[in-house]
Amino acid sequence: MRLTRVFAPLGIIVALSTVPQIVQAGPILYGICQTGCNSLAVICYAAGGVVFGTVLAATAPAAILACNAAQGSCMALCAVTVLPLPTP
């Protein structure tokens, strides 16, 4: 009996047993990225003279609406660029 016939299936089993151990850090980095977006939104709101989370959308000044749009763009960028990244 050839040893390659014995060890080839063993190699496949070992390789497949490591697959579930691959971890993606994309969700973790996505959370960190979103935190950065929120921090920038807080700074933007402070520059507009209001506190983040206390302004009604109907009464928001134009500067705050711009902050909201920038925060949305930042979070969308996080989703597209960071979420799919795997960790080796």
Beta strands, then each sheet from edge to edge (+ up, - down):
end
